[in-house]
């Protein structure tokens, strides 16, 4: 076991950072922090008006509000330019103390129940907007191994996070490549052999000869009838488990019943409610164990299933700005709870390529989708192993003081 001290003596909490009002800086909002992912960088720049949390590179952003804290929204800020930044008012900021604590160790410490559970228990305020108490947070007793040991612990855990980051970057690149190929082939019509394919007029402008313009509902089943038993536990996907920018569905719950959207592998889940659709919540189902397996999910999903296209084409079409803008225009209902009208798909036109072109496209794209899934599964396993090691290393149950780790004395 390591000696302990209160958190406020081990790290600086909400340290001073000088920003000039009226100037633009990197900005990190709560949505940018992904539970289980170590690093966060600014996705936007904003003019600083004098409010919010302030931080520099390597500082740890710790969500203090429910349910973000319980979900594990904790990350270490990184910036290619080394610029200071600011963000949500709902972050506590933790910075290592020179000669006392290591910045990477501080991140891993903050992610443990040693710090998170007391913060959660200290929460007070209105239901749904409860916040951790800063004074309680400062007084949490934390293990404080010697600096060389802190660095060894961080190096072991960082090896897992670095692999996760590499896999995550590959996932992003693969999906970007798939979307680029979709646009090249079926929006710009620059498919292999397009140079010798004459163009003809259509409702969507000029398209290659032999291609058709059809209603979406001729090419895609919208909310197809899918049977699922009421009895027994089945995979259930809530809206929160869909990503804004990725096809991946890596988390699900087990529930009884059968109320909600029903889907199979190869289906696309398209959020129909505001602001989920505007934010880009669209998922591709490939987590089920077999082609016959069925799952269910939020009533706010519209399920899209290929009829004459391919599952991959349907997903990439659902991610397109044209279809999303068309669906958004159809929304009706009370402010903040508007929903897409299913009938809008009847008057949305798509191109139906000839079978040889579609088959060639699918041959290229299908392995990309599968690779994305395999990389995601590797990340799940890496996180599981890291999270098993984390409390044992931080507590000293696994002693690494005498371990030889490259670059650390």
Phi, psi and omega per residue, in radians:
X1 nan 2.516 -3.130
X2 -1.664 2.731 3.016
X3 -1.108 2.797 -3.112
X4 -2.155 2.826 2.963
X5 -2.671 2.908 -3.141
X6 -1.262 2.609 -3.040
X7 -0.991 -0.686 -3.092
X8 -1.146 -0.381 3.071
X9 -1.524 -0.393 -3.099
X10 -1.505 -0.595 3.140
X11 -2.348 2.807 2.955
X12 -1.482 2.299 -3.134
X13 -1.929 2.208 -3.044
X14 0.894 0.983 -3.099
X15 -1.163 2.806 -3.109
X16 -1.271 2.305 3.013
X17 -2.351 2.248 -3.086
X18 -1.585 2.027 3.028
X19 -2.136 2.575 -3.116
X20 -1.738 2.089 3.104
X21 -0.982 2.440 -3.136
X22 1.620 -0.213 3.101
X23 -1.736 2.719 -3.087
X24 -1.598 2.357 3.113
X25 -2.393 2.910 3.025
X26 -1.092 2.451 -3.082
X27 -2.247 2.303 3.117
X28 -2.085 2.039 3.068
X29 -1.666 2.995 -3.089
X30 -1.088 -0.610 -3.098
X31 -1.132 -0.376 -3.111
X32 -1.320 -0.304 -3.112
X33 -1.554 2.151 -3.141
X34 -1.826 2.118 3.113
X35 -0.948 2.326 3.125
X36 1.510 -0.118 3.112
X37 -1.881 2.161 -2.953
X38 -1.158 -0.779 -2.947
X39 -1.744 2.573 2.994
X40 -2.389 2.428 3.063
X41 -2.208 2.883 -3.106
X42 -1.267 2.283 3.053
X43 -1.706 -0.063 -3.117
X44 -2.671 2.927 3.018
X45 -2.140 2.477 3.142
X46 -2.418 2.766 3.062
X47 -1.379 2.220 -3.132
X48 -1.358 2.184 -3.111
X49 -1.948 0.066 3.071
X50 1.952 -0.022 -3.119
X51 -2.129 2.966 3.078
X52 1.712 2.984 3.063
X53 -1.349 2.663 -3.125
X54 -2.253 2.483 -3.026
X55 -2.730 2.891 3.059
X56 -2.186 3.034 -3.109
X57 -0.967 2.397 3.135
X58 1.443 -0.136 3.037
X59 -1.162 2.641 3.139
X60 -1.783 2.244 3.095
X61 -1.718 2.135 -3.005
X62 -2.124 1.938 -3.125
X63 -1.092 2.312 -3.098
X64 -1.908 -0.003 -3.019
X65 -1.980 2.618 3.084
X66 -1.420 2.510 -0.013
X67 -1.618 0.184 -3.043
X68 -1.092 -0.693 3.125
X69 -1.144 -0.843 3.141
X70 -1.053 -0.566 -3.138
X71 -1.372 -0.170 3.084
X72 1.534 0.579 3.101
X73 -1.378 1.494 -3.108
X74 -2.419 2.259 -3.067
X75 -2.686 2.816 3.113
X76 -1.818 2.236 -3.058
X77 -1.344 2.277 3.065
X78 -2.223 2.666 3.127
X79 -2.654 2.251 3.129
X80 -1.105 -0.514 -3.100
X81 -1.615 -0.169 -3.107
X82 1.343 0.238 -3.051
X83 -1.330 2.520 2.982
X84 -1.213 2.854 -3.131
X85 -2.623 -3.129 3.051
X86 -2.476 2.937 -3.071
X87 -2.838 -2.763 -3.094
X88 -0.897 2.518 3.046
X89 -1.214 -0.185 -3.063
X90 -1.600 0.295 3.039
X91 -1.821 2.389 2.706
X92 -1.497 2.505 3.109
X93 -1.955 2.264 -3.137
X94 -2.047 2.300 3.107
X95 -2.252 2.420 3.136
X96 -1.142 2.640 3.054
X97 -1.701 2.285 -3.135
X98 -0.978 2.258 3.092
X99 1.360 -0.051 -3.112
X100 -2.051 -0.827 -3.048
X101 -2.377 2.710 3.126
X102 -1.789 2.398 -3.024
X103 -1.072 -0.706 3.135
X104 -1.200 -0.701 3.095
X105 -1.080 -0.677 3.130
X106 -1.029 -0.734 3.105
X107 -1.047 -0.884 -3.086
X108 -1.140 -0.661 3.075
X109 -1.050 -0.811 -3.115
X110 -1.086 -0.461 -3.090
X111 -1.428 -0.232 -3.108
X112 -1.414 2.851 3.074
X113 -1.148 -0.353 3.114
X114 -0.959 -0.682 -3.128
X115 -1.712 -0.729 -3.019
X116 -1.196 -0.747 -3.065
X117 -1.111 -0.809 3.065
X118 -1.069 -0.632 3.103
X119 -1.112 -0.745 3.125
X120 -1.114 -0.754 -3.115
X121 -1.163 -0.420 -3.109
X122 -1.447 -0.070 -3.023
X123 -1.105 2.481 3.062
X124 -2.588 2.877 3.141
X125 2.161 -3.088 -3.114
X126 -1.114 2.582 3.135
X127 -0.951 2.294 3.137
X128 1.491 -0.203 3.122
X129 -2.300 0.557 -3.135
X130 -1.305 2.563 -3.083
X131 -2.275 2.559 3.088
X132 -1.165 2.544 3.140
X133 -1.452 2.183 -3.061
X134 -1.108 -0.709 -3.092
X135 -1.177 -0.686 3.065
X136 -1.120 -0.754 3.139
X137 -1.014 -0.786 -3.124
X138 -1.086 -0.525 -3.008
X139 -1.628 0.075 3.129
X140 -1.089 2.316 3.090
X141 -1.432 2.209 -3.081
X142 -2.230 2.614 3.090
X143 -1.220 2.435 -3.056
X144 -2.287 1.328 3.071
X145 -1.141 2.855 3.084
X146 -1.015 2.687 -3.095
X147 -0.918 -0.799 3.128
X148 -1.036 -0.632 3.117
X149 -1.237 -0.693 3.061
X150 -0.972 -0.775 -3.101
X151 -1.169 -0.610 3.103
X152 -1.188 -0.753 3.091
X153 -1.042 -0.812 -3.127
X154 -1.123 -0.659 -3.126
X155 -1.135 -0.708 3.136
X156 -1.117 -0.829 -3.120
X157 -1.234 -0.576 3.134
X158 -1.135 -0.532 3.118
X159 -1.038 -0.676 3.082
X160 -1.201 -0.788 -3.105
X161 -1.161 -0.589 3.102
X162 -1.152 -0.692 3.067
X163 -1.123 -0.725 3.107
X164 -1.071 -0.750 3.130
X165 -1.114 -0.750 3.115
X166 -1.073 -0.784 3.118
X167 -1.113 -0.685 3.139
X168 -1.118 -0.720 3.100
X169 -1.112 -0.685 3.116
X170 -1.138 -0.686 3.089
X171 -1.047 -0.807 3.138
X172 -1.063 -0.794 -3.126
X173 -1.109 -0.717 3.137
X174 -1.118 -0.731 3.132
X175 -1.202 -0.645 3.082
X176 -1.109 -0.708 3.097
X177 -1.092 -0.746 3.136
X178 -1.101 -0.748 3.135
X179 -1.177 -0.643 3.096
X180 -1.120 -0.773 3.107
X181 -1.088 -0.717 3.102
X182 -1.019 -0.838 -3.124
X183 -1.142 -0.696 -3.139
X184 -1.107 -0.778 -3.053
X185 -1.373 -0.730 -2.915
X186 -2.033 -0.008 3.013
X187 -1.996 -0.853 3.111
X188 -1.574 -0.222 -3.134
X189 1.035 0.677 3.091
X190 -1.794 1.018 3.115
X191 -1.518 2.867 3.130
X192 -0.999 2.200 -3.122
X193 1.560 0.122 -3.101
X194 -1.137 -0.408 -3.105
X195 -1.069 -0.562 -3.094
X196 -1.748 0.136 -3.136
X197 -1.723 1.959 3.121
X198 -1.127 2.671 3.114
X199 -1.765 2.601 3.091
X200 -2.303 2.728 -3.128
X201 -1.273 2.567 3.085
X202 -2.677 3.096 3.103
X203 -1.113 -0.344 3.122
X204 -1.811 0.304 -3.059
X205 1.636 -2.823 -3.115
X206 -1.298 2.313 3.094
X207 -2.290 2.814 3.129
X208 -1.091 2.511 3.111
X209 -1.081 2.395 -3.114
X210 1.638 -0.215 3.049
X211 -1.551 2.735 -3.135
X212 -2.096 2.660 2.951
X213 -1.824 2.150 -3.093
X214 -2.318 2.807 3.010
X215 -1.179 2.575 3.131
X216 -0.962 -0.672 -3.084
X217 -1.232 -0.230 3.021
X218 -1.407 -0.436 -3.066
X219 -1.841 -0.305 -3.028
X220 -2.401 2.337 2.971
X221 -1.342 2.267 3.092
X222 -1.852 2.067 -3.057
X223 0.884 1.031 -3.134
X224 -1.109 2.641 3.117
X225 -1.195 2.128 -3.132
X226 -2.388 2.178 -3.091
X227 -1.557 2.420 3.078
X228 -2.537 2.311 -3.084
X229 -1.167 2.605 3.091
X230 -1.318 -0.583 -3.060
X231 -1.407 2.613 3.058
X232 1.442 2.805 -3.127
X233 -1.488 2.373 3.109
X234 -2.307 2.778 3.064
X235 -1.074 2.339 3.112
X236 -2.238 2.270 -3.123
X237 -1.947 1.913 3.035
X238 -1.355 2.867 -3.133
X239 -1.016 -0.599 -3.089
X240 -1.115 -0.313 -3.115
X241 -1.571 0.039 3.013
X242 -1.603 2.474 -3.130
X243 -1.552 2.641 3.050
X244 -1.261 -0.531 -2.995
X245 -2.241 0.213 -3.073
X246 -2.465 2.702 3.097
X247 -1.304 -0.298 -2.891
X248 -1.172 2.373 2.946
X249 -2.170 1.668 -3.049
X250 -1.835 -0.169 3.141
X251 -2.155 2.494 3.024
X252 -2.703 2.883 3.107
X253 -1.891 2.911 2.992
X254 -1.903 2.148 -3.102
X255 -2.388 2.720 2.972
X256 -1.571 2.917 -3.140
X257 1.665 -3.104 3.129
X258 -2.624 0.420 -3.138
X259 -1.484 2.222 3.134
X260 2.224 -2.989 3.128
X261 -1.209 2.477 3.099
X262 -2.042 2.445 -3.042
X263 -2.702 2.872 -3.112
X264 -2.273 2.988 3.038
X265 -0.962 2.419 -3.135
X266 1.640 -0.176 3.099
X267 -1.442 2.707 3.045
X268 -1.908 2.319 3.079
X269 -1.762 2.101 -3.007
X270 -2.057 1.981 -3.128
X271 -1.112 2.328 -3.092
X272 -1.895 -0.031 -3.037
X273 -1.954 2.590 3.071
X274 -1.408 2.497 0.014
X275 -1.637 0.196 -3.036
X276 -1.063 -0.734 3.133
X277 -1.164 -0.806 3.134
X278 -1.045 -0.562 3.139
X279 -1.363 -0.184 3.054
X280 1.691 0.310 -3.115
X281 -1.204 1.831 -3.135
X282 -2.575 2.230 -3.081
X283 -2.196 2.725 3.100
X284 -2.023 2.184 -3.045
X285 -1.478 2.030 3.018
X286 -2.615 0.390 -3.099
X287 -1.693 -0.131 -3.091
X288 -1.353 2.650 -2.990
X289 -1.271 -0.308 -3.121
X290 -2.671 2.926 -3.139
X291 -1.226 -0.354 3.137
X292 -1.565 -0.272 -3.093
X293 -1.174 2.558 -3.104
X294 -2.248 2.498 3.066
X295 -2.242 3.018 3.065
X296 -2.423 2.959 -3.049
X297 -2.838 -2.835 -3.074
X298 -0.882 2.504 3.036
X299 -1.190 -0.193 -3.106
X300 -1.618 0.222 3.013
X301 -1.646 2.452 2.828
X302 -1.788 2.199 -3.120
X303 -1.630 2.212 3.115
X304 -1.992 2.213 -3.107
X305 -2.279 2.352 -3.096
X306 -1.069 2.401 3.041
X307 -1.947 -0.921 -3.137
X308 -2.195 0.046 -3.134
X309 -1.790 -2.230 3.010
X310 -2.563 2.721 -3.131
X311 -0.978 -0.686 -3.112
X312 -1.183 -0.719 3.099
X313 -1.045 -0.783 -3.094
X314 -1.084 -0.766 3.124
X315 -1.076 -0.819 -3.106
X316 -1.151 -0.605 3.040
X317 -1.106 -0.740 -3.132
X318 -1.125 -0.467 3.106
X319 -1.431 -0.175 -3.043
X320 -1.256 2.587 3.133
X321 -1.116 -0.621 -3.100
X322 -1.063 -0.866 -3.111
X323 -1.197 -0.720 3.138
X324 -1.097 -0.752 3.135
X325 -1.107 -0.687 3.130
X326 -1.120 -0.758 -3.141
X327 -1.159 -0.721 -3.129
X328 -1.079 -0.677 3.133
X329 -1.110 -0.447 -3.096
X330 -1.460 -0.107 -3.012
X331 -1.108 2.436 3.051
X332 -2.395 2.858 3.101
X333 2.153 -3.122 -3.116
X334 -1.157 2.627 3.128
X335 -0.966 2.274 3.134
X336 1.536 -0.213 3.121
X337 -2.323 0.561 3.134
X338 -1.298 2.571 -3.085
X339 -2.274 2.597 3.074
X340 -1.157 2.411 3.030
X341 -1.493 2.140 -3.087
X342 -0.999 -0.510 -3.115
X343 -1.128 -0.287 -3.089
X344 -1.128 -0.453 -3.111
X345 -1.233 -0.322 -3.135
X346 -1.209 -0.495 -3.104
X347 -1.958 0.408 3.011
X348 -1.799 2.229 -3.062
X349 -1.717 2.481 3.089
X350 -2.349 2.820 3.083
X351 -1.612 2.361 3.069
X352 -1.834 1.847 -3.122
X353 -1.311 2.783 3.045
X354 -1.091 2.710 -3.080
X355 -0.966 -0.765 -3.133
X356 -1.043 -0.701 3.136
X357 -1.188 -0.787 3.139
X358 -1.085 -0.721 3.138
X359 -1.146 -0.684 3.126
X360 -1.151 -0.709 3.105
X361 -1.095 -0.793 -3.123
X362 -1.104 -0.660 3.111
X363 -1.063 -0.606 3.113
X364 -1.348 -0.712 -2.957
X365 -1.480 -0.649 -3.045
X366 -0.970 -0.785 3.099
X367 -1.093 -0.518 3.090
X368 -1.146 -0.788 3.134
X369 -1.078 -0.721 -3.125
X370 -1.178 -0.700 3.112
X371 -1.094 -0.679 3.087
X372 -1.040 -0.768 -3.139
X373 -1.136 -0.762 3.139
X374 -1.101 -0.731 3.115
X375 -1.121 -0.666 3.113
X376 -1.129 -0.697 3.111
X377 -1.159 -0.655 3.052
X378 -1.051 -0.718 3.124
X379 -1.128 -0.666 3.094
X380 -1.039 -0.785 -3.129
X381 -1.187 -0.693 3.108
X382 -1.104 -0.746 3.129
X383 -1.129 -0.697 -3.131
X384 -1.087 -0.779 3.135
X385 -1.154 -0.778 3.113
X386 -1.027 -0.767 -3.080
X387 -1.250 -0.408 3.018
X388 -1.288 -0.668 -3.141
X389 -1.289 -0.629 -2.978
X390 -0.877 -1.012 -3.096
X391 -1.155 -0.521 -3.129
X392 -1.236 -0.650 3.114
X393 -1.267 -0.777 -3.093
X394 -1.144 -0.655 -3.099
X395 -1.370 -0.319 -3.075
X396 1.607 0.024 3.085
X397 -1.021 -0.689 2.968
X398 -1.806 1.927 -3.042
X399 -1.593 2.089 -3.133
X400 -1.971 0.205 -3.083
X401 -0.993 -0.655 -3.117
X402 -1.664 0.081 -3.102
X403 -1.276 2.469 3.087
X404 -1.590 1.990 3.140
X405 -2.185 2.214 -3.075
X406 -0.932 2.283 3.057
X407 1.502 -0.061 -3.115
X408 -2.188 2.183 -3.127
X409 -1.473 nan nan
